[in-house]
Amino acid sequence: MAFAQRFLARAGFYRAAIDGDWGPKTDKAYDAFVRESQRIAHELGTFDARSERYLATLLPEAQKAARRFLTKDIAVGHNPEGEGEANVRIFSGTRSHAEPP
């Protein structure tokens, strides 16, 4: 839980002591973070389900940058194989060292 509190604090949503206990303040900060993430997705567009899961783990400013990158890259038709539609995805996000990849 301390990781989540540090992350939410860095994102500007959690302003209480980092104590590792998920309480009402952490819950409120998490809800605010989710609302902001949804707002960013609505404003800048959504992508495949896997990318969306990872994008939601990034700080809001990183979410914006990643969404802008994906939108621009897909718009120019980038495809590493050089044929067909663009095949660009986010396949990693923020996680604690205890989480499996």
Secondary structure, 3 states (H helix, E strand, C coil): CHHHHHHHHHCCCCCCCCCCCCCHHHHHHHHHHHHHHHHHHHHHCCCCHHHHHHHCCCCHHHHHHHHHHHHHHHHCCCCCCCCCCCCCCCCCCCCCCCCCC
